[in-house]
Amino acid sequence: MEGKKLKIAFFVDSYYPIIDGVSLVVNNYASLLAQKHDVTVFVPKSADKTYIDNFPYRVVRCKISPIRIGEYNISLPNMDKNLKKILKTEKFDIVHVHSPFTVGKFGIEYANKNNIPVIITCHSQFYQDFKRVTGSKILSEMLVSYIAKAFNNCNELWTMNPKLKELVRSYGFKGKVFIIPNGCDMDNSGIDEKKLKTLKSEIVKPEEKLITFVGRIYALKNIDFILRVCKKLKDKSFKFKMLFVGSGCEIEKYKKQCKKLGLENEVCFIGAINEREKLKYYYAASDLLFFPSAYDTDGLVKSEAAVFETPTIFLKDTIVASVIEDGKNGYIGENDTDKFADKIINLFADKAEYEVVCKNAKKTLYFTWQEIIDRAENEYLKVIELNFNKKDQKKRKLMIKKIKQSKKVKKDA
């Protein structure tokens, strides 16, 4: 790995071919960091034996159990001799963990044992997850204590927003919290205005507003709330179309609910759009993104919509809404279908404010992944500098000095 600077290890409990928010985030981190650094991602083996990794960084897979929880197999890193052999030959400068379970916990223990600074990113509302699966408050609290112990064995914890920082404190994390949003891999280049105009005219009439949801179609995304708000909008004679972009195991249930509510003409489920260039047009055509999830901790879709100056409306007191100033860079509605519907009607009534919100959404919610990686790289250097292994102190000080000098040269240029 000639010319590489830092040796970075990521440890994640789920990865491709399963695509979720965490795997997307880690892939963006690893891909961009690998342009300058030596990056290895440690993940479970895929249950799909035909799947082959093809990334611009090294991926090391560990053993999995046949036991499954949902779509995920339980990982067995402690029983993987090959994994341990590989780690014995490596000397990483920093470990970045993205989940506190078997692979993540193994990564934390490996870093602690070898005096390597370790960062963990909190992506989930763990108590909510545990309560949903177990149905037990006591058991959920015990499992959160386990999570907090893993967190507190790390040098630093990263979160995407202030509300998530409050949550990890409530779990019992006592160390430093660094807030860093997720980036976005979209831009508004390549949009054909004629094609965009045609698409919108096919979906809505001139007097109608296009409201869109992008994501998995299942209960955790609060789809039921969206449909009930749509019913209120129809009852109030508001002209709109509600477009669902995404797939999910519960989609047929919600189609039946639409029929029951008499929303067949107002609501349309078009399925998942995996082509990013095609998805751009739906964001650009939309007047509003509807994202009422009380489960998500970030929501990449809000940033994707913001690229095209499409604002998002959130549910009050949710973690994802914590980066929003209502009426400034997005909208926040009450957890009441009638009031939420009124909020949507009123936000479109004030055209001047709406246009300002559209522009501010892009200014405040959209960050390129390169911007985020630059922030991450700077924080890595701070964590490494503060947590030197005495044996390698001289070597690491020299390495950090060289990286800082190269960054200064790049900035001056």
C-alpha positions in Angstrom: 0.0 0.0 0.0 2.7 2.4 -1.1 1.8 6.1 -0.6 -1.0 5.4 1.9 -1.0 7.3 5.1 -3.3 6.0 7.8 -4.2 2.3 8.3 -8.0 2.4 9.2 -10.1 -0.6 10.2 -13.9 -0.5 10.1 -16.0 -3.2 12.0 -19.6 -3.6 11.0 -22.3 -6.2 11.9 -24.1 -6.1 8.6 -22.9 -5.4 5.1 -23.6 -5.9 1.4 -25.4 -7.6 -0.3 -27.8 -6.5 2.5 -28.3 -2.8 1.9 -29.3 -0.6 4.8 -28.3 2.8 6.1 -25.2 1.7 8.0 -23.8 -0.2 5.0 -24.3 2.8 2.8 -22.6 5.1 5.2 -19.6 2.8 5.8 -19.2 2.2 2.1 -19.0 5.9 1.4 -16.5 6.4 4.3 -14.3 3.5 3.1 -14.4 4.3 -0.6 -13.3 7.9 -0.2 -10.8 7.3 2.6 -9.2 4.5 0.5 -8.2 7.1 -2.1 -5.5 8.2 0.4 -5.4 5.6 3.2 -5.1 1.9 3.7 -8.7 0.8 4.6 -10.0 -2.6 5.7 -13.7 -3.3 6.5 -14.4 -6.3 8.7 -17.9 -7.7 8.2 -19.9 -10.9 8.4 -19.9 -13.4 5.6 -22.8 -13.2 3.2 -25.5 -15.8 3.4 -25.7 -15.5 -0.3 -22.9 -17.8 -1.5 -23.0 -16.3 -5.0 -22.2 -12.8 -3.8 -18.7 -11.5 -4.5 -17.2 -8.3 -3.0 -16.1 -5.6 -5.5 -15.0 -2.5 -3.6 -12.0 -0.1 -3.9 -10.9 -1.2 -0.4 -10.2 -4.5 1.3 -13.1 -6.4 2.8 -12.5 -9.2 5.3 -15.4 -11.5 6.0 -15.9 -13.5 9.3 -17.8 -16.6 10.1 -21.6 -16.5 10.6 -24.0 -18.8 12.4 -27.0 -20.3 10.6 -29.2 -18.6 13.3 -30.9 -15.6 11.9 -32.5 -12.5 13.4 -34.7 -11.1 10.7 -32.6 -10.9 7.6 -29.3 -10.9 9.5 -27.2 -14.0 10.5 -25.4 -13.9 13.9 -21.7 -13.3 13.4 -19.0 -15.4 15.0 -15.7 -13.4 14.9 -14.3 -15.0 18.1 -14.5 -18.4 16.5 -12.8 -17.3 13.2 -9.2 -18.4 13.2 -8.5 -16.8 9.8 -9.8 -13.5 11.0 -7.6 -13.6 14.1 -4.6 -14.6 12.0 -5.1 -11.6 9.7 -5.4 -9.2 12.6 -2.2 -10.5 14.1 -0.3 -9.4 11.0 -1.8 -5.9 10.9 -1.1 -2.7 12.8 -3.9 -0.3 12.5 -3.6 3.4 13.5 -7.3 3.7 14.3 -10.4 1.4 14.5 -13.9 2.8 13.7 -16.8 0.6 14.8 -20.3 1.1 13.4 -22.3 -1.4 15.6 -21.9 -2.7 19.2 -22.8 -6.3 18.6 -20.6 -9.3 17.8 -18.4 -7.9 15.1 -18.4 -4.4 16.6 -17.6 -5.7 20.1 -14.9 -7.9 18.7 -13.4 -4.7 17.0 -13.5 -2.8 20.3 -11.8 -5.6 22.2 -9.2 -5.9 19.5 -8.4 -2.2 19.6 -8.3 -2.1 23.4 -6.0 -5.1 23.6 -3.6 -3.6 21.1 -3.7 0.0 22.4 -5.3 1.3 19.2 -7.6 4.3 19.5 -11.2 3.3 18.7 -14.2 5.3 17.7 -17.8 4.1 17.6 -20.7 5.6 15.6 -24.2 5.3 17.1 -26.7 4.8 14.2 -29.7 3.4 16.1 -32.2 3.9 18.9 -31.2 0.7 20.7 -33.7 0.8 23.5 -36.5 1.2 21.0 -35.1 -1.7 18.9 -34.8 -4.0 22.0 -38.3 -3.1 23.3 -39.9 -3.8 19.9 -38.2 -7.2 19.7 -38.5 -8.4 23.3 -41.6 -6.6 24.5 -39.9 -6.3 27.9 -38.8 -3.0 29.5 -36.5 -4.7 32.0 -34.8 -6.8 29.4 -34.4 -3.8 27.1 -32.8 -1.8 29.9 -30.4 -4.6 30.5 -29.4 -4.8 26.9 -29.0 -1.0 26.7 -26.5 -1.3 29.7 -24.6 -3.8 27.6 -24.5 -1.3 24.7 -23.4 1.5 27.1 -20.5 -0.7 28.3 -19.3 -1.2 24.7 -19.6 2.6 24.1 -17.6 3.4 27.2 -14.8 1.1 26.0 -14.2 3.5 23.1 -12.2 6.7 23.0 -14.9 8.7 21.3 -18.5 8.3 20.1 -19.9 9.9 16.9 -23.5 10.8 16.3 -25.3 12.6 13.5 -27.2 15.3 15.5 -27.7 16.8 18.9 -30.8 14.8 19.8 -28.9 11.5 19.2 -26.2 12.9 21.5 -28.8 13.3 24.2 -29.9 9.7 23.6 -26.4 8.1 24.0 -26.0 10.1 27.2 -29.2 8.7 28.5 -27.8 5.2 27.8 -24.9 5.9 30.1 -22.1 7.0 27.7 -19.7 9.3 29.6 -17.0 10.0 27.0 -16.6 12.6 24.3 -19.3 12.9 21.7 -18.5 14.2 18.2 -21.4 15.3 16.0 -20.9 14.7 12.3 -23.7 14.5 9.8 -23.9 12.0 7.0 -23.0 13.1 3.5 -24.9 12.8 0.3 -23.8 11.1 -2.9 -26.2 13.0 -5.1 -25.9 16.3 -7.0 -28.2 18.2 -9.2 -26.2 17.8 -12.4 -27.5 16.2 -15.5 -31.2 17.1 -14.9 -33.0 17.6 -18.2 -35.6 20.3 -17.6 -37.8 19.1 -20.4 -37.8 15.5 -19.1 -38.5 16.8 -15.5 -41.4 18.8 -16.7 -42.9 15.8 -18.6 -42.5 13.6 -15.6 -44.3 16.0 -13.2 -47.1 16.5 -15.7 -47.6 12.7 -15.9 -48.0 12.5 -12.1 -49.9 15.7 -11.1 -52.2 18.3 -12.6 -51.0 21.9 -12.5 -53.2 22.7 -9.5 -51.9 19.7 -7.5 -48.9 19.5 -5.1 -46.6 16.5 -5.3 -45.8 15.0 -1.9 -43.3 12.1 -1.8 -42.1 9.5 0.6 -38.8 7.7 -0.2 -37.8 4.6 1.8 -38.9 1.2 2.9 -42.6 0.6 3.1 -43.2 -0.8 6.6 -44.6 0.2 9.9 -41.4 1.7 11.5 -41.5 4.4 8.8 -45.0 5.5 10.1 -46.7 4.8 6.8 -50.1 4.6 8.6 -49.7 8.2 9.8 -48.9 9.4 6.2 -52.1 7.7 4.9 -54.3 9.1 7.6 -52.9 12.6 7.0 -53.7 12.1 3.3 -57.2 11.3 4.2 -57.5 14.6 6.2 -56.0 16.5 3.2 -58.6 15.1 0.9 -61.4 15.9 3.4 -60.1 19.5 3.5 -60.3 19.6 -0.4 -56.5 20.1 -0.7 -55.3 19.2 -4.2 -52.4 16.8 -4.1 -50.8 13.5 -5.1 -48.9 11.3 -2.5 -46.2 9.2 -4.1 -44.5 6.3 -2.3 -41.1 5.4 -3.7 -39.9 2.2 -2.2 -40.6 -1.5 -1.5 -41.3 -3.5 1.6 -43.1 -6.6 2.9 -46.1 -4.6 4.1 -46.8 -2.7 0.9 -50.0 -4.7 0.1 -51.4 -4.0 3.6 -51.0 -0.2 2.9 -52.5 -0.5 -0.6 -55.6 -2.1 1.1 -55.6 0.7 3.6 -55.6 3.3 0.8 -58.7 1.7 -0.7 -60.4 1.6 2.6 -59.7 5.3 3.1 -60.9 6.1 -0.4 -57.4 7.4 -1.5 -57.0 5.4 -4.7 -56.8 8.6 -6.8 -54.6 10.5 -4.4 -52.0 7.9 -3.4 -49.6 5.9 -5.7 -47.1 3.2 -4.8 -44.5 3.0 -7.6 -42.0 0.6 -6.0 -38.3 1.0 -5.4 -36.1 3.1 -7.8 -32.6 1.8 -7.6 -31.2 3.9 -10.4 -29.9 7.0 -8.7 -30.1 9.1 -11.8 -33.7 8.2 -12.2 -34.5 8.9 -8.6 -33.1 12.4 -9.0 -36.1 13.3 -11.1 -38.6 12.3 -8.5 -36.9 14.4 -5.8 -36.7 17.3 -8.2 -40.3 17.0 -9.3 -41.6 16.9 -5.7 -42.9 19.9 -3.8 -42.5 18.2 -0.4 -40.8 15.2 1.1 -42.9 13.5 3.9 -40.7 11.9 6.6 -42.7 11.3 9.8 -40.5 8.5 11.1 -40.0 8.4 14.9 -37.5 5.5 14.5 -34.8 6.8 12.2 -31.8 8.6 13.7 -30.9 10.6 10.5 -32.6 9.9 7.2 -30.3 10.2 4.2 -33.4 11.1 2.1 -33.8 14.5 3.6 -30.3 15.4 2.3 -31.1 13.9 -1.1 -34.2 15.9 -1.4 -32.4 19.1 -0.3 -30.0 18.8 -3.2 -33.0 19.7 -5.4 -34.3 22.4 -3.0 -37.2 20.1 -2.0 -38.0 20.6 1.7 -39.0 17.9 4.1 -41.7 17.8 6.8 -41.0 15.9 10.0 -42.8 14.8 13.1 -42.3 16.9 16.2 -39.9 15.7 18.9 -38.3 13.0 16.7 -34.5 12.6 16.4 -34.5 13.3 12.7 -36.3 16.6 13.3 -33.6 17.9 15.6 -31.6 19.5 12.8 -34.7 21.4 11.6 -35.8 24.9 12.4 -39.5 24.9 11.5 -40.2 27.3 8.7 -36.5 28.0 8.2 -34.9 24.9 6.6 -37.8 22.5 6.8 -41.1 21.9 8.5 -42.2 20.1 11.7 -45.8 19.0 12.3 -47.7 17.9 15.4 -48.3 14.2 16.0 -52.0 14.8 15.2 -53.3 14.0 11.7 -55.7 17.0 11.6 -53.0 19.5 12.7 -50.4 17.9 10.5 -52.7 18.2 7.4 -53.3 21.9 8.3 -49.5 22.4 8.5 -49.0 21.0 5.0 -51.9 23.2 3.6 -50.5 26.4 5.3 -46.9 25.9 4.3 -47.9 25.9 0.6 -50.1 29.0 1.2 -47.1 31.1 2.2 -45.2 31.1 -1.1 -42.4 33.5 0.0 -41.6 31.5 3.1 -41.8 28.2 1.2 -39.2 29.5 -1.4 -36.8 30.5 1.4 -37.2 27.2 3.1 -36.4 25.4 -0.1 -33.1 27.3 -0.5 -32.2 26.9 3.2 -32.8 23.2 3.1 -30.0 22.9 0.5 -27.7 25.3 2.4 -28.0 23.5 5.8 -28.9 19.9 5.2 -26.8 19.0 2.1 -23.2 18.0 2.6 -21.1 16.1 0.0 -19.4 12.9 1.3 -16.1 14.5 0.6 -16.9 17.3 3.0 -17.8 14.8 5.7 -14.7 12.7 5.0 -12.5 15.7 5.5 -14.1 16.3 8.9 -13.8 12.7 9.8 -10.1 12.6 8.8 -9.3 15.6 11.0 -11.1 14.0 13.9 -9.2 10.7 13.4 -5.9 12.6 13.7 -7.0 14.3 16.9 -8.1 11.0 18.4 -4.8 9.3 17.4 -2.8 12.2 18.7 -4.6 12.1 22.1 -4.3 8.3 22.4 -0.7 7.4 21.5 0.6 4.0 22.1 3.9 5.0 23.7 5.8 2.4 21.8 4.8 4.0 18.5 4.7 7.6 19.7 7.6 8.9 17.6 6.4 7.2 14.4 2.8 8.4 14.8 3.8 12.0 15.6 5.8 12.1 12.4 2.9 10.6 10.5 0.5 13.1 11.8 2.9 16.0 11.1 3.2 14.8 7.4 -0.6 14.5 7.0 -1.2 18.0 8.4 1.5 19.4 6.2 0.0 17.8 3.1 -3.5 19.1 4.0 -2.0 22.6 4.4 -0.3 22.4 1.0 -3.6 21.3 -0.6 -5.5 24.1 1.1 -3.0 26.8 0.1 -3.0 25.5 -3.5 
